[in-house]
């Protein structure tokens, strides 16, 4: 995907988000996440870019590959459906990620996936 965020097309920020994930580079999210990003997902509520970067760093470390299935764009919202392949050969599982982007930064995330399958690959709530 190879992108850098800007205030134009919301897919640019989404591409940068997934590029960081695929490269296992949570620090690359500093320019993509709004400082006050709010995240809702199976692991609970996360407030703030720093906390979300830490959480994503642990999930990135459990991820081998992302296989993208479909993306929908509606104004400032980008919904991506993908399969997450965990490291170690655990069974892949589908993930739906809804990103809300304002001024080139992700301000909101809603994500859903089978928490049990992620936990079988490793618990991202634990320190890496």
C-alpha beads as a LAMMPS data file, in Angstrom:
LAMMPS data file: protein, C-alpha beads

128 atoms
127 bonds

1 atom types
1 bond types

-500.0 500.0 xlo xhi
-500.0 500.0 ylo yhi
-500.0 500.0 zlo zhi

Masses

1 110.0

Atoms # bond

1 1 1 0.000 0.000 0.000
2 1 1 2.916 2.352 0.778
3 1 1 1.400 5.693 1.777
4 1 1 1.988 8.679 4.007
5 1 1 -0.882 10.495 5.677
6 1 1 -2.156 13.876 4.533
7 1 1 -5.371 15.840 4.779
8 1 1 -6.711 14.649 1.409
9 1 1 -8.049 11.215 0.593
10 1 1 -8.910 9.234 3.768
11 1 1 -7.552 6.062 2.175
12 1 1 -4.050 7.547 2.461
13 1 1 -4.227 7.395 6.274
14 1 1 -5.788 3.919 6.115
15 1 1 -2.985 2.735 3.825
16 1 1 -0.337 4.154 6.175
17 1 1 -2.046 2.398 9.120
18 1 1 -1.997 -0.980 7.382
19 1 1 1.526 -0.428 5.989
20 1 1 2.763 0.050 9.569
21 1 1 0.939 -3.120 10.616
22 1 1 2.359 -5.234 7.813
23 1 1 5.865 -3.915 8.506
24 1 1 5.474 -4.474 12.301
25 1 1 6.357 -0.808 12.883
26 1 1 4.013 0.664 15.517
27 1 1 6.214 3.790 15.747
28 1 1 5.177 4.608 12.152
29 1 1 1.683 5.311 13.501
30 1 1 2.780 8.544 15.186
31 1 1 1.886 10.562 12.077
32 1 1 -1.303 8.590 11.382
33 1 1 -3.147 8.520 14.715
34 1 1 -4.768 11.628 16.161
35 1 1 -3.513 12.238 19.722
36 1 1 -7.063 11.747 21.052
37 1 1 -7.978 8.691 18.918
38 1 1 -10.759 6.601 20.472
39 1 1 -10.854 2.854 19.800
40 1 1 -13.695 0.390 20.404
41 1 1 -13.030 -3.319 19.989
42 1 1 -13.227 -6.794 21.517
43 1 1 -10.389 -5.942 23.930
44 1 1 -12.275 -2.909 25.250
45 1 1 -12.016 0.867 24.913
46 1 1 -8.725 2.650 24.274
47 1 1 -8.320 6.419 24.567
48 1 1 -5.292 8.126 23.064
49 1 1 -2.659 7.483 20.439
50 1 1 0.079 6.397 22.839
51 1 1 -2.050 3.698 24.471
52 1 1 -3.325 2.521 21.081
53 1 1 0.198 2.360 19.619
54 1 1 1.282 0.179 22.541
55 1 1 -1.726 -2.103 22.088
56 1 1 -1.232 -2.344 18.328
57 1 1 2.459 -3.094 18.812
58 1 1 1.485 -6.239 20.707
59 1 1 -1.064 -7.222 18.030
60 1 1 1.450 -6.483 15.248
61 1 1 3.897 -8.854 16.959
62 1 1 1.284 -11.652 16.820
63 1 1 0.539 -11.056 13.133
64 1 1 2.217 -12.915 10.300
65 1 1 0.171 -11.701 7.324
66 1 1 -2.892 -9.622 6.488
67 1 1 -4.904 -10.619 3.434
68 1 1 -7.201 -7.819 2.326
69 1 1 -10.641 -8.836 1.037
70 1 1 -12.607 -5.597 0.601
71 1 1 -12.493 -1.876 1.359
72 1 1 -15.398 0.562 1.461
73 1 1 -14.967 4.331 1.597
74 1 1 -17.762 6.681 2.613
75 1 1 -16.633 10.268 3.130
76 1 1 -14.197 10.289 6.043
77 1 1 -14.805 6.611 6.890
78 1 1 -12.793 3.662 5.589
79 1 1 -14.000 0.130 6.337
80 1 1 -11.570 -2.691 5.597
81 1 1 -12.360 -6.405 5.740
82 1 1 -9.274 -8.605 5.961
83 1 1 -8.032 -11.969 7.177
84 1 1 -5.410 -11.899 9.922
85 1 1 -2.932 -14.773 9.815
86 1 1 -1.279 -15.141 13.237
87 1 1 2.382 -16.095 13.613
88 1 1 3.036 -19.718 14.384
89 1 1 0.483 -21.132 11.978
90 1 1 -2.631 -20.519 14.047
91 1 1 -5.878 -20.452 12.088
92 1 1 -6.513 -17.137 10.287
93 1 1 -9.597 -15.142 11.182
94 1 1 -11.585 -12.292 9.621
95 1 1 -11.318 -8.741 10.935
96 1 1 -13.488 -5.727 10.158
97 1 1 -11.787 -2.394 10.805
98 1 1 -13.693 0.889 10.534
99 1 1 -11.430 3.946 10.599
100 1 1 -12.728 7.511 10.866
101 1 1 -10.248 10.038 9.471
102 1 1 -10.160 13.807 9.994
103 1 1 -7.447 16.098 8.594
104 1 1 -5.395 13.084 7.506
105 1 1 -5.368 11.415 10.936
106 1 1 -7.311 8.511 12.352
107 1 1 -9.606 9.846 15.084
108 1 1 -11.784 6.791 15.636
109 1 1 -11.484 3.043 15.218
110 1 1 -14.119 0.372 15.544
111 1 1 -12.810 -3.131 15.076
112 1 1 -14.387 -6.534 15.406
113 1 1 -12.949 -10.039 15.261
114 1 1 -13.123 -13.394 17.024
115 1 1 -11.314 -12.638 20.282
116 1 1 -10.915 -16.354 21.066
117 1 1 -8.891 -16.910 17.901
118 1 1 -6.613 -13.975 18.688
119 1 1 -6.078 -15.210 22.239
120 1 1 -5.145 -18.672 20.922
121 1 1 -2.392 -16.971 18.904
122 1 1 -1.219 -15.010 21.983
123 1 1 -2.648 -12.516 24.429
124 1 1 -2.018 -8.969 23.131
125 1 1 -2.892 -7.546 26.546
126 1 1 0.361 -9.007 27.881
127 1 1 3.668 -7.236 27.485
128 1 1 5.648 -8.492 24.504

Bonds

1 1 1 2
2 1 2 3
3 1 3 4
4 1 4 5
5 1 5 6
6 1 6 7
7 1 7 8
8 1 8 9
9 1 9 10
10 1 10 11
11 1 11 12
12 1 12 13
13 1 13 14
14 1 14 15
15 1 15 16
16 1 16 17
17 1 17 18
18 1 18 19
19 1 19 20
20 1 20 21
21 1 21 22
22 1 22 23
23 1 23 24
24 1 24 25
25 1 25 26
26 1 26 27
27 1 27 28
28 1 28 29
29 1 29 30
30 1 30 31
31 1 31 32
32 1 32 33
33 1 33 34
34 1 34 35
35 1 35 36
36 1 36 37
37 1 37 38
38 1 38 39
39 1 39 40
40 1 40 41
41 1 41 42
42 1 42 43
43 1 43 44
44 1 44 45
45 1 45 46
46 1 46 47
47 1 47 48
48 1 48 49
49 1 49 50
50 1 50 51
51 1 51 52
52 1 52 53
53 1 53 54
54 1 54 55
55 1 55 56
56 1 56 57
57 1 57 58
58 1 58 59
59 1 59 60
60 1 60 61
61 1 61 62
62 1 62 63
63 1 63 64
64 1 64 65
65 1 65 66
66 1 66 67
67 1 67 68
68 1 68 69
69 1 69 70
70 1 70 71
71 1 71 72
72 1 72 73
73 1 73 74
74 1 74 75
75 1 75 76
76 1 76 77
77 1 77 78
78 1 78 79
79 1 79 80
80 1 80 81
81 1 81 82
82 1 82 83
83 1 83 84
84 1 84 85
85 1 85 86
86 1 86 87
87 1 87 88
88 1 88 89
89 1 89 90
90 1 90 91
91 1 91 92
92 1 92 93
93 1 93 94
94 1 94 95
95 1 95 96
96 1 96 97
97 1 97 98
98 1 98 99
99 1 99 100
100 1 100 101
101 1 101 102
102 1 102 103
103 1 103 104
104 1 104 105
105 1 105 106
106 1 106 107
107 1 107 108
108 1 108 109
109 1 109 110
110 1 110 111
111 1 111 112
112 1 112 113
113 1 113 114
114 1 114 115
115 1 115 116
116 1 116 117
117 1 117 118
118 1 118 119
119 1 119 120
120 1 120 121
121 1 121 122
122 1 122 123
123 1 123 124
124 1 124 125
125 1 125 126
126 1 126 127
127 1 127 128
